[in-house]
Amino acid sequence: MLAAIFTTLNLAAQDPVFLKGDKVLNLGIGLGSTLYSGTYYKSQVPPVSASLEIGAVDNIIEKGSIGVGPYVGYSSYKYEYMDWGYKYSNIIIGVRGNFHYPFVDKLDTYAGLLLGYNIASSKEFGNSIPGYDYSYSAGGLIYSGFIGARYYIKDAFALMAELGYGIAYLNLGVALKL
């Protein structure tokens, strides 16, 4: 589908910013939880993420490329009502694949998919039944789609933004080309 969109658009693409063999480390902080929302939820640790992307294929639709690599994200929330509630934490471990296509100089634009595993845990706190200490952990497959961009201020340093579904709706941060 992306290939059809990019071939029908008659845009003069710029020189590629991300190529086969490139390694880029993304470090981000998330805004807008995809996991917990509502009146009584409060963030304890904001969603944070790290991913490493390695360029795998070049010259797709002229100047496009594909990168793959590992991803890890973490967030922690507290649900509290009248001094009672639960503390939740989530760790997402997975692999991402991105399709890059340059539109503007120094701007690496991409769309991607994440396939991973969500490790979730919760623990009750506050005024509950005496002697009763509830905690629970679970896990399951998770997938995500997103779009993103990295604007290179220097050859090996960029500002990064991603919009989609994962540890957060919007991730902002930095990218380091290794």
KANOR-V236220 format. One record per run of one state. SS is the DSSP state (H for helix, E for strand, C for the rest). FROM is the first residue (numbers start at 0). TO is the last residue. Records with the same first field share a line. If there is no record, write none. Layout:
# KANOR-V236220
SS = FROM-TO, FROM-TO
This chain:
# KANOR-V236220
C = 0-0, 8-21, 33-39, 60-62, 81-82, 100-102, 104-105, 126-133, 154-155, 164-166, 177-177
H = 1-7
E = 22-32, 40-59, 63-80, 83-99, 103-103, 106-125, 134-153, 156-163, 167-176
